[in-house]
């Protein structure tokens, strides 16, 4: 694999207005995405009274710096607060936080 970010061709198993179910294979795992009226992007790190993250993914990577560079090129933004040297917190285009983790 040339890239530190794995690329899979997901299969959309079900789609209707406002909802999509995506899986890497027919056996899953399955991810359900639904449109949310009145959506507010979560705040990270959490702040009392603000929208908290609704989900969180950690992705193991072989080269942290390259993976961050590629994620940013694909539309992610780097969070100002970084809790660990081997982890980078980023936000997807909708504002959901996720982590790229390097485990030496």
N, CA, C and O atoms as a GROMACS GRO file, in nm:
protein
  416
    1UNK      N    1   0.085  -0.116   0.000
    1UNK     CA    2   0.000   0.000   0.000
    1UNK      C    3   0.089   0.123   0.000
    1UNK      O    4   0.172   0.139   0.090
    2UNK      N    5   0.074   0.208  -0.100
    2UNK     CA    6   0.157   0.326  -0.114
    2UNK      C    7   0.115   0.439  -0.021
    2UNK      O    8   0.199   0.520   0.019
    3UNK      N    9  -0.010   0.447   0.013
    3UNK     CA   10  -0.063   0.558   0.090
    3UNK      C   11  -0.081   0.521   0.236
    3UNK      O   12  -0.116   0.407   0.266
    4UNK      N   13  -0.057   0.616   0.329
    4UNK     CA   14  -0.082   0.586   0.470
    4UNK      C   15  -0.230   0.581   0.502
    4UNK      O   16  -0.268   0.533   0.609
    5UNK      N   17  -0.317   0.630   0.412
    5UNK     CA   18  -0.460   0.626   0.433
    5UNK      C   19  -0.517   0.517   0.344
    5UNK      O   20  -0.500   0.520   0.222
    6UNK      N   21  -0.586   0.419   0.404
    6UNK     CA   22  -0.642   0.308   0.328
    6UNK      C   23  -0.762   0.355   0.247
    6UNK      O   24  -0.849   0.425   0.298
    7UNK      N   25  -0.766   0.316   0.122
    7UNK     CA   26  -0.878   0.350   0.035
    7UNK      C   27  -0.955   0.222   0.002
    7UNK      O   28  -0.900   0.127  -0.052
    8UNK      N   29  -1.082   0.222   0.036
    8UNK     CA   30  -1.170   0.111   0.002
    8UNK      C   31  -1.281   0.166  -0.086
    8UNK      O   32  -1.316   0.283  -0.078
    9UNK      N   33  -1.334   0.081  -0.168
    9UNK     CA   34  -1.449   0.118  -0.250
    9UNK      C   35  -1.574   0.077  -0.175
    9UNK      O   36  -1.616  -0.039  -0.183
   10UNK      N   37  -1.636   0.170  -0.101
   10UNK     CA   38  -1.753   0.133  -0.022
   10UNK      C   39  -1.873   0.104  -0.112
   10UNK      O   40  -1.886   0.158  -0.221
   11UNK      N   41  -1.958   0.019  -0.063
   11UNK     CA   42  -2.081  -0.014  -0.133
   11UNK      C   43  -2.196   0.055  -0.060
   11UNK      O   44  -2.210   0.040   0.062
   12UNK      N   45  -2.277   0.129  -0.133
   12UNK     CA   46  -2.394   0.190  -0.072
   12UNK      C   47  -2.506   0.087  -0.081
   12UNK      O   48  -2.555   0.056  -0.189
   13UNK      N   49  -2.544   0.035   0.036
   13UNK     CA   50  -2.642  -0.072   0.040
   13UNK      C   51  -2.785  -0.023   0.041
   13UNK      O   52  -2.876  -0.097   0.003
   14UNK      N   53  -2.807   0.098   0.081
   14UNK     CA   54  -2.942   0.152   0.090
   14UNK      C   55  -2.930   0.303   0.081
   14UNK      O   56  -2.840   0.363   0.140
   15UNK      N   57  -3.018   0.362   0.008
   15UNK     CA   58  -3.013   0.507  -0.003
   15UNK      C   59  -3.154   0.559  -0.021
   15UNK      O   60  -3.231   0.508  -0.102
   16UNK      N   61  -3.187   0.661   0.055
   16UNK     CA   62  -3.313   0.733   0.042
   16UNK      C   63  -3.285   0.876   0.083
   16UNK      O   64  -3.179   0.904   0.139
   17UNK      N   65  -3.376   0.968   0.056
   17UNK     CA   66  -3.348   1.107   0.092
   17UNK      C   67  -3.310   1.121   0.240
   17UNK      O   68  -3.385   1.082   0.329
   18UNK      N   69  -3.192   1.178   0.263
   18UNK     CA   70  -3.147   1.203   0.399
   18UNK      C   71  -3.082   1.086   0.470
   18UNK      O   72  -3.037   1.103   0.583
   19UNK      N   73  -3.074   0.968   0.408
   19UNK     CA   74  -3.016   0.849   0.472
   19UNK      C   75  -2.935   0.770   0.372
   19UNK      O   76  -2.976   0.752   0.257
   20UNK      N   77  -2.819   0.721   0.416
   20UNK     CA   78  -2.738   0.630   0.335
   20UNK      C   79  -2.672   0.529   0.430
   20UNK      O   80  -2.625   0.566   0.537
   21UNK      N   81  -2.669   0.404   0.388
   21UNK     CA   82  -2.600   0.299   0.463
   21UNK      C   83  -2.483   0.253   0.377
   21UNK      O   84  -2.502   0.212   0.263
   22UNK      N   85  -2.363   0.261   0.432
   22UNK     CA   86  -2.241   0.231   0.358
   22UNK      C   87  -2.169   0.116   0.426
   22UNK      O   88  -2.161   0.111   0.549
   23UNK      N   89  -2.116   0.022   0.345
   23UNK     CA   90  -2.039  -0.090   0.399
   23UNK      C   91  -1.923  -0.120   0.305
   23UNK      O   92  -1.934  -0.105   0.184
   24UNK      N   93  -1.812  -0.163   0.364
   24UNK     CA   94  -1.696  -0.202   0.284
   24UNK      C   95  -1.718  -0.337   0.217
   24UNK      O   96  -1.655  -0.367   0.115
   25UNK      N   97  -1.807  -0.418   0.274
   25UNK     CA   98  -1.841  -0.548   0.216
   25UNK      C   99  -1.986  -0.580   0.253
   25UNK      O  100  -2.042  -0.515   0.341
   26UNK      N  101  -2.048  -0.679   0.189
   26UNK     CA  102  -2.185  -0.714   0.223
   26UNK      C  103  -2.202  -0.763   0.367
   26UNK      O  104  -2.312  -0.759   0.422
   27UNK      N  105  -2.093  -0.808   0.429
   27UNK     CA  106  -2.099  -0.857   0.567
   27UNK      C  107  -2.080  -0.745   0.669
   27UNK      O  108  -2.095  -0.768   0.789
   28UNK      N  109  -2.049  -0.625   0.624
   28UNK     CA  110  -2.030  -0.512   0.714
   28UNK      C  111  -1.884  -0.491   0.745
   28UNK      O  112  -1.798  -0.554   0.682
   29UNK      N  113  -1.853  -0.405   0.835
   29UNK     CA  114  -1.946  -0.329   0.919
   29UNK      C  115  -2.024  -0.227   0.837
   29UNK      O  116  -1.984  -0.188   0.727
   30UNK      N  117  -2.136  -0.186   0.892
   30UNK     CA  118  -2.225  -0.092   0.826
   30UNK      C  119  -2.221   0.042   0.898
   30UNK      O  120  -2.218   0.047   1.021
   31UNK      N  121  -2.220   0.148   0.822
   31UNK     CA  122  -2.227   0.283   0.878
   31UNK      C  123  -2.352   0.349   0.822
   31UNK      O  124  -2.372   0.354   0.700
   32UNK      N  125  -2.435   0.400   0.910
   32UNK     CA  126  -2.558   0.466   0.870
   32UNK      C  127  -2.539   0.616   0.887
   32UNK      O  128  -2.504   0.664   0.994
   33UNK      N  129  -2.564   0.690   0.780
   33UNK     CA  130  -2.552   0.835   0.782
   33UNK      C  131  -2.691   0.893   0.759
   33UNK      O  132  -2.760   0.855   0.664
   34UNK      N  133  -2.731   0.985   0.846
   34UNK     CA  134  -2.862   1.048   0.832
   34UNK      C  135  -2.848   1.199   0.841
   34UNK      O  136  -2.770   1.251   0.921
   35UNK      N  137  -2.924   1.268   0.759
   35UNK     CA  138  -2.927   1.413   0.762
   35UNK      C  139  -2.991   1.456   0.893
   35UNK      O  140  -3.090   1.397   0.936
   36UNK      N  141  -2.936   1.557   0.956
   36UNK     CA  142  -2.989   1.608   1.083
   36UNK      C  143  -3.033   1.752   1.064
   36UNK      O  144  -2.952   1.841   1.038
   37UNK      N  145  -3.162   1.775   1.078
   37UNK     CA  146  -3.213   1.912   1.072
   37UNK      C  147  -3.162   1.988   1.195
   37UNK      O  148  -3.158   1.932   1.304
   38UNK      N  149  -3.124   2.111   1.178
   38UNK     CA  150  -3.073   2.191   1.288
   38UNK      C  151  -2.935   2.149   1.335
   38UNK      O  152  -2.898   2.174   1.450
   39UNK      N  153  -2.859   2.084   1.248
   39UNK     CA  154  -2.726   2.034   1.283
   39UNK      C  155  -2.635   2.146   1.333
   39UNK      O  156  -2.630   2.254   1.275
   40UNK      N  157  -2.565   2.118   1.443
   40UNK     CA  158  -2.461   2.206   1.494
   40UNK      C  159  -2.334   2.124   1.504
   40UNK      O  160  -2.335   2.014   1.560
   41UNK      N  161  -2.226   2.174   1.450
   41UNK     CA  162  -2.099   2.101   1.458
   41UNK      C  163  -2.057   2.087   1.604
   41UNK      O  164  -2.076   2.179   1.683
   42UNK      N  165  -2.001   1.972   1.640
   42UNK     CA  166  -1.956   1.953   1.778
   42UNK      C  167  -1.835   2.039   1.810
   42UNK      O  168  -1.760   2.080   1.721
   43UNK      N  169  -1.817   2.067   1.938
   43UNK     CA  170  -1.704   2.145   1.985
   43UNK      C  171  -1.606   2.050   2.052
   43UNK      O  172  -1.644   1.969   2.137
   44UNK      N  173  -1.479   2.058   2.011
   44UNK     CA  174  -1.375   1.976   2.072
   44UNK      C  175  -1.253   2.060   2.098
   44UNK      O  176  -1.213   2.137   2.011
   45UNK      N  177  -1.193   2.050   2.215
   45UNK     CA  178  -1.235   1.969   2.329
   45UNK      C  179  -1.373   2.015   2.379
   45UNK      O  180  -1.412   2.130   2.359
   46UNK      N  181  -1.446   1.922   2.444
   46UNK     CA  182  -1.582   1.953   2.489
   46UNK      C  183  -1.589   2.078   2.578
   46UNK      O  184  -1.499   2.105   2.658
   47UNK      N  185  -1.698   2.152   2.561
   47UNK     CA  186  -1.725   2.273   2.640
   47UNK      C  187  -1.867   2.260   2.694
   47UNK      O  188  -1.959   2.228   2.618
   48UNK      N  189  -1.885   2.283   2.824
   48UNK     CA  190  -2.019   2.276   2.884
   48UNK      C  191  -2.116   2.364   2.807
   48UNK      O  192  -2.086   2.479   2.775
   49UNK      N  193  -2.234   2.309   2.779
   49UNK     CA  194  -2.338   2.382   2.710
   49UNK      C  195  -2.328   2.382   2.559
   49UNK      O  196  -2.419   2.430   2.492
   50UNK      N  197  -2.220   2.330   2.503
   50UNK     CA  198  -2.203   2.323   2.358
   50UNK      C  199  -2.228   2.181   2.309
   50UNK      O  200  -2.229   2.086   2.388
   51UNK      N  201  -2.249   2.167   2.177
   51UNK     CA  202  -2.271   2.034   2.118
   51UNK      C  203  -2.148   1.946   2.139
   51UNK      O  204  -2.037   1.984   2.103
   52UNK      N  205  -2.169   1.829   2.197
   52UNK     CA  206  -2.060   1.733   2.217
   52UNK      C  207  -2.046   1.646   2.093
   52UNK      O  208  -2.143   1.630   2.018
   53UNK      N  209  -1.928   1.588   2.070
   53UNK     CA  210  -1.913   1.495   1.957
   53UNK      C  211  -2.014   1.380   1.967
   53UNK      O  212  -2.039   1.327   2.075
   54UNK      N  213  -2.071   1.344   1.853
   54UNK     CA  214  -2.172   1.238   1.848
   54UNK      C  215  -2.113   1.103   1.811
   54UNK      O  216  -2.177   1.000   1.832
   55UNK      N  217  -1.994   1.103   1.756
   55UNK     CA  218  -1.925   0.981   1.719
   55UNK      C  219  -1.776   1.012   1.717
   55UNK      O  220  -1.736   1.128   1.718
   56UNK      N  221  -1.697   0.907   1.714
   56UNK     CA  222  -1.553   0.930   1.707
   56UNK      C  223  -1.487   0.807   1.646
   56UNK      O  224  -1.514   0.694   1.688
   57UNK      N  225  -1.401   0.829   1.549
   57UNK     CA  226  -1.324   0.720   1.490
   57UNK      C  227  -1.176   0.744   1.516
   57UNK      O  228  -1.129   0.857   1.508
   58UNK      N  229  -1.104   0.637   1.549
   58UNK     CA  230  -0.959   0.638   1.557
   58UNK      C  231  -0.908   0.552   1.442
   58UNK      O  232  -0.954   0.439   1.423
   59UNK      N  233  -0.813   0.604   1.365
   59UNK     CA  234  -0.754   0.530   1.254
   59UNK      C  235  -0.606   0.511   1.282
   59UNK      O  236  -0.533   0.608   1.304
   60UNK      N  237  -0.562   0.385   1.282
   60UNK     CA  238  -0.419   0.354   1.298
   60UNK      C  239  -0.349   0.382   1.166
   60UNK      O  240  -0.397   0.342   1.061
   61UNK      N  241  -0.235   0.451   1.171
   61UNK     CA  242  -0.160   0.485   1.051
   61UNK      C  243  -0.014   0.447   1.070
   61UNK      O  244   0.036   0.441   1.182
   62UNK      N  245   0.054   0.422   0.959
   62UNK     CA  246   0.195   0.386   0.962
   62UNK      C  247   0.288   0.504   0.962
   62UNK      O  248   0.404   0.492   1.004
   63UNK      N  249   0.241   0.620   0.915
   63UNK     CA  250   0.321   0.741   0.909
   63UNK      C  251   0.228   0.857   0.943
   63UNK      O  252   0.147   0.899   0.860
   64UNK      N  253   0.240   0.908   1.063
   64UNK     CA  254   0.147   1.009   1.113
   64UNK      C  255   0.150   1.137   1.030
   64UNK      O  256   0.044   1.188   0.992
   65UNK      N  257   0.267   1.189   1.003
   65UNK     CA  258   0.276   1.315   0.928
   65UNK      C  259   0.218   1.303   0.788
   65UNK      O  260   0.146   1.392   0.743
   66UNK      N  261   0.248   1.193   0.719
   66UNK     CA  262   0.194   1.174   0.584
   66UNK      C  263   0.042   1.156   0.586
   66UNK      O  264  -0.028   1.207   0.500
   67UNK      N  265  -0.007   1.083   0.686
   67UNK     CA  266  -0.151   1.062   0.696
   67UNK      C  267  -0.224   1.194   0.723
   67UNK      O  268  -0.331   1.218   0.667
   68UNK      N  269  -0.167   1.279   0.809
   68UNK     CA  270  -0.227   1.410   0.836
   68UNK      C  271  -0.228   1.494   0.708
   68UNK      O  272  -0.329   1.557   0.676
   69UNK      N  273  -0.118   1.495   0.637
   69UNK     CA  274  -0.109   1.572   0.512
   69UNK      C  275  -0.215   1.526   0.413
   69UNK      O  276  -0.280   1.608   0.349
   70UNK      N  277  -0.231   1.395   0.401
   70UNK     CA  278  -0.330   1.344   0.306
   70UNK      C  279  -0.473   1.373   0.352
   70UNK      O  280  -0.558   1.409   0.271
   71UNK      N  281  -0.500   1.358   0.482
   71UNK     CA  282  -0.634   1.387   0.533
   71UNK      C  283  -0.670   1.534   0.509
   71UNK      O  284  -0.783   1.565   0.470
   72UNK      N  285  -0.576   1.623   0.534
   72UNK     CA  286  -0.600   1.766   0.511
   72UNK      C  287  -0.625   1.792   0.362
   72UNK      O  288  -0.713   1.872   0.327
   73UNK      N  289  -0.550   1.727   0.276
   73UNK     CA  290  -0.570   1.743   0.131
   73UNK      C  291  -0.709   1.694   0.089
   73UNK      O  292  -0.764   1.742  -0.010
   74UNK      N  293  -0.764   1.599   0.164
   74UNK     CA  294  -0.897   1.545   0.132
   74UNK      C  295  -1.010   1.625   0.197
   74UNK      O  296  -1.127   1.592   0.178
   75UNK      N  297  -0.977   1.730   0.274
   75UNK     CA  298  -1.080   1.817   0.330
   75UNK      C  299  -1.085   1.825   0.482
   75UNK      O  300  -1.165   1.902   0.535
   76UNK      N  301  -1.004   1.749   0.552
   76UNK     CA  302  -1.001   1.757   0.699
   76UNK      C  303  -0.928   1.882   0.743
   76UNK      O  304  -0.849   1.940   0.668
   77UNK      N  305  -0.952   1.922   0.867
   77UNK     CA  306  -0.877   2.032   0.927
   77UNK      C  307  -0.818   1.984   1.058
   77UNK      O  308  -0.879   1.905   1.130
   78UNK      N  309  -0.701   2.032   1.089
   78UNK     CA  310  -0.629   1.994   1.209
   78UNK      C  311  -0.682   2.073   1.327
   78UNK      O  312  -0.697   2.195   1.319
   79UNK      N  313  -0.711   2.004   1.439
   79UNK     CA  314  -0.758   2.072   1.560
   79UNK      C  315  -0.644   2.150   1.624
   79UNK      O  316  -0.528   2.110   1.613
   80UNK      N  317  -0.676   2.259   1.689
   80UNK     CA  318  -0.574   2.337   1.759
   80UNK      C  319  -0.517   2.261   1.877
   80UNK      O  320  -0.397   2.268   1.902
   81UNK      N  321  -0.601   2.188   1.950
   81UNK     CA  322  -0.558   2.113   2.068
   81UNK      C  323  -0.519   1.972   2.027
   81UNK      O  324  -0.598   1.900   1.966
   82UNK      N  325  -0.398   1.932   2.060
   82UNK     CA  326  -0.347   1.797   2.030
   82UNK      C  327  -0.304   1.733   2.162
   82UNK      O  328  -0.207   1.777   2.224
   83UNK      N  329  -0.376   1.627   2.207
   83UNK     CA  330  -0.353   1.573   2.341
   83UNK      C  331  -0.230   1.483   2.357
   83UNK      O  332  -0.181   1.467   2.469
   84UNK      N  333  -0.180   1.425   2.248
   84UNK     CA  334  -0.069   1.330   2.258
   84UNK      C  335   0.025   1.346   2.140
   84UNK      O  336  -0.016   1.390   2.032
   85UNK      N  337   0.152   1.309   2.160
   85UNK     CA  338   0.250   1.319   2.051
   85UNK      C  339   0.224   1.222   1.937
   85UNK      O  340   0.258   1.253   1.823
   86UNK      N  341   0.165   1.106   1.965
   86UNK     CA  342   0.143   1.004   1.863
   86UNK      C  343   0.001   1.004   1.807
   86UNK      O  344  -0.038   0.910   1.737
   87UNK      N  345  -0.076   1.107   1.837
   87UNK     CA  346  -0.216   1.118   1.792
   87UNK      C  347  -0.238   1.258   1.736
   87UNK      O  348  -0.189   1.356   1.791
   88UNK      N  349  -0.311   1.264   1.626
   88UNK     CA  350  -0.352   1.393   1.572
   88UNK      C  351  -0.504   1.394   1.564
   88UNK      O  352  -0.565   1.305   1.505
   89UNK      N  353  -0.564   1.496   1.623
   89UNK     CA  354  -0.709   1.515   1.616
   89UNK      C  355  -0.737   1.606   1.497
   89UNK      O  356  -0.677   1.712   1.482
   90UNK      N  357  -0.830   1.561   1.413
   90UNK     CA  358  -0.872   1.639   1.297
   90UNK      C  359  -1.024   1.646   1.295
   90UNK      O  360  -1.091   1.574   1.370
   91UNK      N  361  -1.078   1.732   1.210
   91UNK     CA  362  -1.222   1.743   1.192
   91UNK      C  363  -1.256   1.713   1.047
   91UNK      O  364  -1.187   1.759   0.956
   92UNK      N  365  -1.363   1.634   1.026
   92UNK     CA  366  -1.410   1.612   0.889
   92UNK      C  367  -1.479   1.741   0.842
   92UNK      O  368  -1.497   1.832   0.922
   93UNK      N  369  -1.517   1.750   0.714
   93UNK     CA  370  -1.578   1.874   0.664
   93UNK      C  371  -1.705   1.918   0.738
   93UNK      O  372  -1.739   2.036   0.735
   94UNK      N  373  -1.776   1.824   0.804
   94UNK     CA  374  -1.896   1.860   0.880
   94UNK      C  375  -1.864   1.896   1.024
   94UNK      O  376  -1.954   1.932   1.100
   95UNK      N  377  -1.736   1.887   1.063
   95UNK     CA  378  -1.697   1.925   1.198
   95UNK      C  379  -1.683   1.813   1.298
   95UNK      O  380  -1.657   1.838   1.416
   96UNK      N  381  -1.701   1.688   1.254
   96UNK     CA  382  -1.686   1.574   1.346
   96UNK      C  383  -1.538   1.545   1.370
   96UNK      O  384  -1.462   1.534   1.275
   97UNK      N  385  -1.497   1.534   1.497
   97UNK     CA  386  -1.356   1.502   1.524
   97UNK      C  387  -1.326   1.354   1.497
   97UNK      O  388  -1.412   1.268   1.516
   98UNK      N  389  -1.204   1.328   1.454
   98UNK     CA  390  -1.153   1.192   1.441
   98UNK      C  391  -1.004   1.198   1.467
   98UNK      O  392  -0.942   1.304   1.461
   99UNK      N  393  -0.944   1.081   1.497
   99UNK     CA  394  -0.802   1.078   1.529
   99UNK      C  395  -0.724   0.989   1.434
   99UNK      O  396  -0.771   0.882   1.394
  100UNK      N  397  -0.606   1.034   1.400
  100UNK     CA  398  -0.506   0.951   1.332
  100UNK      C  399  -0.405   0.915   1.439
  100UNK      O  400  -0.350   1.003   1.505
  101UNK      N  401  -0.380   0.784   1.456
  101UNK     CA  402  -0.297   0.736   1.565
  101UNK      C  403  -0.180   0.655   1.511
  101UNK      O  404  -0.198   0.566   1.428
  102UNK      N  405  -0.061   0.687   1.559
  102UNK     CA  406   0.058   0.611   1.525
  102UNK      C  407   0.100   0.533   1.648
  102UNK      O  408   0.128   0.592   1.753
  103UNK      N  409   0.104   0.401   1.635
  103UNK     CA  410   0.141   0.314   1.747
  103UNK      C  411   0.274   0.249   1.711
  103UNK      O  412   0.277   0.150   1.639
  104UNK      N  413   0.384   0.304   1.764
  104UNK     CA  414   0.519   0.256   1.730
  104UNK      C  415   0.544   0.116   1.781
  104UNK      O  416   0.653   0.062   1.761
   0.00000   0.00000   0.00000
